[in-house]
């Protein structure tokens, strides 16, 4: 009898616990109500977009009423859009929980481009707030417009750029396209030769890359190709996608300049692959009253597309250097743009190379972390 009583008591306890658990279960309310008040920027605000210098814009709204556990996004659309297919969406601050979104002007430039506003053009954007919970979402009952003016350039700049075409050193095989050196975000340069033919700029060497071309030697545009006429020549091609601008500078000659002699000893022929090289050159270090003086740097004679020539100088990062040795690090020979002073920012020749036949090389390969030079005894 006692055993039956204990079993009944245990069953009663389990029944009470189960009933208690059922009472604690709550149904999740997945209903969501829209934002009804947008606070900033004010309706019809005008913004001249400055991606690199402009301050971020804070979009604010009053939280949606009677909602908890919701997420917010700012939705952007064209002037005649209804937000059924926004051209762009940005999650709010705090991973979507805050009733504001901080958007950079670089993002705004991308958004304006997605809405069809061209470079150097003005247009209208509409923005609203999407409130969501689980799989349910709703667009705010109100929206504001922005009057935006875009700068020159591409809203989204490529991470890499390559040169391809019959006018290039690599020819038309896309897989062999020549990579530009990335100088900074959206800015690239390449030292290379161009011959009669045509070339294009691409952002990939396989598949279907985005293609750009240079117009009138100064503007970068989508698609197309650039035609090269005249004699084969070496150029520095400078690209700035942020401003859709390009500069082609012809490298007329590269000469090794002796500081104590105050003259160019000899010029280095261009050998392809962004390199200049003179082979079999006897190096004689000048003897001065204070001893041997092997200071040298490089003189580049350059020419703009209008035919105007000027001089650029490349040398050491240091204004003065010790004699190198076999243990001197590679960074000693890194090339930097320097001034035209006779003795400053010079390299020095390895003393053991004095009087020997040498190979002199200037390497501006885009694959190098730093441009460099070498004087090597043969």
C-alpha positions as CSV (number, residue, x, y, z in Angstrom):
1,X,0.0,0.0,0.0
2,X,2.9,2.3,0.9
3,X,4.5,1.6,-2.5
4,X,1.3,2.5,-4.3
5,X,1.1,5.7,-2.4
6,X,4.6,6.7,-3.3
7,X,4.0,6.0,-7.0
8,X,0.9,8.1,-6.9
9,X,2.8,11.0,-5.2
10,X,5.5,10.9,-7.9
11,X,2.9,10.9,-10.7
12,X,1.2,13.9,-9.1
13,X,4.5,15.8,-8.8
14,X,5.3,15.2,-12.5
15,X,1.8,16.3,-13.5
16,X,2.1,19.5,-11.5
17,X,5.5,20.2,-13.0
18,X,4.2,19.6,-16.6
19,X,1.2,21.9,-15.9
20,X,3.5,24.6,-14.5
21,X,5.8,24.4,-17.6
22,X,2.9,24.7,-19.9
23,X,1.8,27.9,-18.1
24,X,5.3,29.4,-18.6
25,X,5.4,28.9,-22.4
26,X,4.7,32.2,-24.2
27,X,4.0,32.5,-27.9
28,X,6.5,34.8,-29.7
29,X,4.9,37.9,-31.1
30,X,6.3,38.2,-34.6
31,X,4.1,41.1,-35.6
32,X,5.9,44.3,-36.5
33,X,4.7,47.8,-36.9
34,X,6.4,50.4,-39.1
35,X,8.4,53.5,-38.2
36,X,6.2,56.5,-38.3
37,X,8.7,59.4,-37.7
38,X,11.9,60.1,-39.6
39,X,14.1,62.7,-37.9
40,X,17.3,63.4,-39.9
41,X,18.5,64.3,-42.5
42,X,15.5,66.6,-43.1
43,X,13.4,66.1,-46.1
44,X,15.0,67.4,-49.4
45,X,18.4,67.9,-47.8
46,X,21.2,68.6,-50.3
47,X,24.5,66.9,-50.0
48,X,27.6,67.5,-52.2
49,X,29.3,64.1,-51.8
50,X,33.0,64.2,-50.9
51,X,34.0,60.6,-50.4
52,X,37.5,61.2,-49.0
53,X,37.0,64.4,-46.9
54,X,33.3,64.7,-46.1
55,X,31.9,63.8,-42.7
56,X,29.7,60.8,-42.3
57,X,25.9,61.4,-42.4
58,X,23.7,60.1,-39.5
59,X,20.3,59.0,-40.5
60,X,17.9,59.0,-37.5
61,X,14.3,58.0,-36.8
62,X,12.0,57.4,-33.8
63,X,11.8,53.7,-32.8
64,X,8.8,51.8,-34.2
65,X,6.0,51.8,-31.6
66,X,5.0,48.7,-29.7
67,X,8.0,46.7,-31.0
68,X,10.7,44.8,-29.2
69,X,13.5,42.6,-30.6
70,X,13.4,44.3,-34.0
71,X,16.1,45.2,-36.4
72,X,16.4,48.3,-38.6
73,X,17.7,49.0,-42.1
74,X,17.9,52.2,-44.1
75,X,16.6,51.5,-47.6
76,X,17.4,53.8,-50.5
77,X,15.5,54.0,-53.8
78,X,15.3,56.1,-56.9
79,X,13.1,59.2,-56.9
80,X,10.1,57.2,-58.4
81,X,10.8,54.0,-56.5
82,X,8.4,52.4,-53.9
83,X,11.0,50.5,-51.9
84,X,9.7,47.1,-53.2
85,X,13.2,46.6,-54.7
86,X,15.5,49.2,-53.0
87,X,18.7,50.0,-54.9
88,X,20.7,49.8,-51.6
89,X,20.2,48.9,-47.9
90,X,22.4,49.8,-44.9
91,X,21.9,48.1,-41.5
92,X,21.5,50.5,-38.6
93,X,24.2,51.1,-36.0
94,X,24.7,48.5,-33.3
95,X,24.3,45.6,-35.7
96,X,20.8,46.8,-36.5
97,X,19.3,47.5,-33.1
98,X,19.8,51.3,-32.9
99,X,17.3,53.8,-34.4
100,X,20.1,55.5,-36.4
101,X,22.6,54.6,-39.1
102,X,25.9,56.3,-39.6
103,X,26.7,56.2,-43.4
104,X,30.0,57.5,-44.8
105,X,30.1,59.7,-47.8
106,X,32.0,57.0,-49.7
107,X,28.9,54.8,-49.1
108,X,26.6,57.6,-50.2
109,X,28.6,57.9,-53.4
110,X,28.1,54.2,-54.1
111,X,24.4,54.5,-53.2
112,X,23.9,57.4,-55.6
113,X,25.7,55.6,-58.4
114,X,23.4,52.6,-57.8
115,X,20.4,54.9,-58.1
116,X,21.6,56.1,-61.5
117,X,23.3,59.4,-60.5
118,X,26.3,59.8,-62.8
119,X,29.7,61.2,-61.9
120,X,29.7,65.0,-61.7
121,X,25.9,64.9,-61.8
122,X,23.1,65.7,-59.4
123,X,20.0,63.6,-58.6
124,X,17.4,62.6,-56.1
125,X,17.4,59.7,-53.7
126,X,14.6,58.5,-51.5
127,X,15.2,56.8,-48.2
128,X,13.0,55.0,-45.7
129,X,13.4,52.6,-42.7
130,X,12.7,48.9,-42.8
131,X,11.7,47.3,-39.5
132,X,12.0,43.6,-39.3
133,X,11.4,40.7,-36.8
134,X,12.2,37.1,-37.7
135,X,10.9,36.9,-41.3
136,X,8.5,39.7,-41.1
137,X,9.5,43.2,-42.3
138,X,7.7,46.5,-43.0
139,X,8.7,49.8,-44.6
140,X,8.2,53.0,-42.7
141,X,5.0,55.0,-43.4
142,X,7.1,58.1,-44.3
143,X,10.2,58.6,-46.4
144,X,12.5,61.5,-47.1
145,X,14.4,62.7,-50.2
146,X,18.0,63.7,-50.6
147,X,19.4,65.9,-53.3
148,X,22.9,64.6,-54.0
149,X,25.7,65.8,-56.2
150,X,28.4,63.2,-57.0
151,X,32.1,63.9,-57.6
152,X,34.1,62.8,-60.6
153,X,35.3,59.2,-60.6
154,X,33.9,55.8,-60.0
155,X,31.9,55.1,-56.8
156,X,33.4,51.6,-56.5
157,X,37.1,51.5,-57.4
158,X,38.8,48.2,-58.4
159,X,41.2,46.4,-56.1
160,X,43.5,45.5,-59.0
161,X,44.1,46.6,-62.6
162,X,45.8,44.9,-65.5
163,X,46.9,46.1,-68.9
164,X,46.1,44.0,-72.0
165,X,46.0,44.4,-75.8
166,X,48.0,44.3,-78.9
167,X,49.8,47.5,-78.0
168,X,51.2,46.0,-74.8
169,X,54.3,43.9,-73.9
170,X,52.0,41.0,-73.0
171,X,49.8,41.0,-76.1
172,X,46.1,40.0,-76.2
173,X,46.2,36.9,-74.0
174,X,44.1,38.0,-71.0
175,X,45.8,35.5,-68.7
176,X,49.1,37.3,-69.3
177,X,47.9,40.8,-68.7
178,X,50.3,43.1,-66.9
179,X,49.4,44.0,-63.4
180,X,49.6,47.7,-62.2
181,X,51.2,48.6,-58.9
182,X,48.5,49.6,-56.4
183,X,49.7,52.9,-54.9
184,X,46.7,53.6,-52.7
185,X,42.9,53.0,-52.8
186,X,41.9,53.4,-56.4
187,X,45.3,54.7,-57.5
188,X,47.6,52.6,-59.7
189,X,50.8,53.1,-61.8
190,X,52.8,51.1,-64.3
191,X,56.1,51.6,-66.1
192,X,55.8,49.8,-69.5
193,X,56.2,50.2,-73.2
194,X,53.4,50.8,-75.7
195,X,53.6,50.1,-79.4
196,X,51.1,50.7,-82.3
197,X,47.9,48.8,-81.6
198,X,45.3,49.0,-78.9
199,X,45.0,48.3,-75.1
200,X,42.4,48.1,-72.4
201,X,42.4,48.1,-68.6
202,X,40.8,45.2,-66.8
203,X,40.2,44.3,-63.2
204,X,40.8,40.5,-63.6
205,X,42.8,38.2,-65.9
206,X,40.1,35.5,-66.2
207,X,36.4,35.2,-66.7
208,X,34.6,38.3,-67.8
209,X,36.4,41.2,-66.2
210,X,35.2,44.8,-66.0
211,X,36.9,46.7,-68.8
212,X,38.0,50.4,-68.7
213,X,39.8,52.5,-71.3
214,X,41.6,55.9,-71.4
215,X,40.1,58.7,-73.5
216,X,42.2,61.6,-74.7
217,X,45.0,60.5,-72.4
218,X,43.3,62.0,-69.4
219,X,40.0,60.3,-68.6
220,X,39.2,56.7,-67.5
221,X,35.8,55.4,-68.8
222,X,34.0,52.1,-68.7
223,X,34.5,49.7,-71.6
224,X,36.3,50.4,-74.9
225,X,40.0,50.4,-75.7
226,X,42.7,53.0,-76.4
227,X,44.5,53.2,-79.8
228,X,48.3,53.7,-79.9
229,X,49.9,55.2,-83.0
230,X,53.5,56.3,-83.7
231,X,56.7,54.8,-82.5
232,X,57.1,52.3,-79.6
233,X,57.9,54.2,-76.4
234,X,58.1,53.7,-72.6
235,X,55.5,55.3,-70.4
236,X,54.5,55.7,-66.8
237,X,50.7,55.2,-66.8
238,X,49.1,56.7,-63.7
239,X,45.5,55.9,-62.9
240,X,43.2,57.5,-60.3
241,X,39.8,55.8,-60.4
242,X,38.5,58.0,-57.6
243,X,38.7,60.9,-60.0
244,X,38.4,58.9,-63.3
245,X,41.7,60.5,-64.3
246,X,44.8,59.2,-66.0
247,X,48.2,60.7,-66.8
248,X,50.6,59.2,-69.4
249,X,54.2,60.3,-69.1
250,X,56.8,59.2,-71.5
251,X,60.1,58.0,-70.0
252,X,62.6,59.4,-72.6
253,X,65.7,58.2,-70.8
254,X,67.1,56.8,-67.5
255,X,70.7,57.8,-66.7
256,X,73.0,57.0,-63.8
257,X,74.2,60.3,-62.3
258,X,77.6,60.6,-60.6
259,X,77.5,63.2,-57.8
260,X,81.2,64.0,-57.7
261,X,81.4,64.2,-61.5
262,X,78.1,66.1,-61.6
263,X,77.0,64.4,-64.7
264,X,75.2,61.3,-66.2
265,X,77.8,58.6,-66.8
266,X,75.6,56.7,-69.2
267,X,71.9,55.9,-69.9
268,X,70.3,52.5,-69.4
269,X,68.3,51.0,-72.3
270,X,64.8,49.8,-71.5
271,X,64.7,46.0,-71.6
272,X,61.0,45.3,-70.9
273,X,59.1,44.2,-67.8
274,X,59.5,47.7,-66.2
275,X,63.3,47.5,-66.1
276,X,66.2,49.5,-67.5
277,X,69.6,47.8,-67.8
278,X,73.1,48.5,-69.0
279,X,75.4,45.6,-69.2
280,X,79.2,45.5,-69.4
281,X,79.8,49.0,-68.0
282,X,83.2,49.6,-66.4
283,X,82.6,51.4,-63.2
284,X,85.4,53.8,-62.1
285,X,84.8,55.5,-58.8
286,X,86.0,59.1,-58.9
287,X,89.1,59.9,-56.8
288,X,88.6,63.2,-54.9
289,X,91.0,65.0,-52.5
290,X,89.1,63.5,-49.6
291,X,89.1,60.0,-51.1
292,X,87.0,57.9,-53.4
293,X,83.5,59.3,-53.8
294,X,81.0,56.8,-55.3
295,X,77.7,58.7,-54.7
296,X,75.1,58.2,-57.4
297,X,71.5,58.4,-58.2
298,X,69.3,58.4,-61.3
299,X,68.1,61.1,-63.7
300,X,64.9,60.4,-65.5
301,X,64.1,62.6,-68.5
302,X,60.3,62.5,-69.0
303,X,57.9,64.1,-71.5
304,X,54.2,64.9,-71.1
305,X,51.7,64.2,-73.8
306,X,52.0,67.8,-75.1
307,X,55.7,67.2,-75.8
308,X,57.1,69.1,-72.8
309,X,60.2,67.6,-71.3
310,X,61.4,67.8,-67.7
311,X,63.7,65.9,-65.2
312,X,62.8,63.6,-62.3
313,X,65.3,62.3,-59.8
314,X,65.3,58.9,-58.0
315,X,67.6,58.0,-55.2
316,X,67.9,56.9,-51.6
317,X,65.5,57.5,-48.8
318,X,68.5,58.8,-46.8
319,X,70.2,62.1,-47.4
320,X,73.6,60.4,-46.7
321,X,74.7,56.8,-46.8
322,X,77.7,54.7,-45.8
323,X,79.5,52.5,-48.3
324,X,77.6,49.3,-48.8
325,X,79.0,45.8,-48.1
326,X,78.1,42.3,-48.9
327,X,75.9,42.4,-45.7
328,X,74.0,45.5,-46.7
329,X,70.2,44.9,-46.7
330,X,68.2,45.1,-49.9
331,X,66.3,48.2,-48.5
332,X,69.5,50.2,-49.0
333,X,68.9,50.2,-52.8
334,X,65.2,51.0,-52.7
335,X,64.3,53.9,-55.1
336,X,62.4,57.0,-54.1
337,X,61.6,60.3,-55.8
338,X,64.2,62.8,-54.5
339,X,65.3,66.4,-55.2
340,X,67.9,67.6,-57.7
341,X,70.7,68.3,-55.2
342,X,74.1,67.2,-56.4
343,X,75.2,65.2,-53.3
344,X,72.1,64.4,-51.3
345,X,69.9,61.3,-51.3
346,X,72.6,59.3,-53.2
347,X,73.5,55.6,-53.1
348,X,77.1,54.5,-52.9
349,X,78.8,51.8,-55.1
350,X,80.2,48.7,-53.4
351,X,84.0,49.5,-53.1
352,X,85.0,46.1,-54.5
353,X,83.2,47.0,-57.8
354,X,85.6,49.8,-58.6
355,X,87.3,49.3,-61.9
356,X,85.2,46.3,-62.8
357,X,82.7,45.5,-65.6
358,X,79.3,45.8,-64.1
359,X,75.6,45.2,-64.8
360,X,73.5,48.3,-63.8
361,X,69.8,47.6,-63.4
362,X,66.8,49.8,-62.4
363,X,63.8,47.7,-61.6
364,X,60.3,49.4,-61.4
365,X,58.4,46.1,-61.6
366,X,54.8,46.5,-60.2
367,X,55.2,43.2,-58.4
368,X,58.0,44.6,-56.1
369,X,57.1,46.1,-52.8
370,X,59.6,48.8,-53.5
371,X,61.3,49.9,-56.7
372,X,65.0,49.2,-56.6
373,X,68.4,49.3,-58.4
374,X,71.6,47.3,-58.5
375,X,75.2,47.5,-59.6
376,X,76.7,44.0,-59.9
377,X,80.2,43.0,-60.9
378,X,80.2,40.5,-63.8
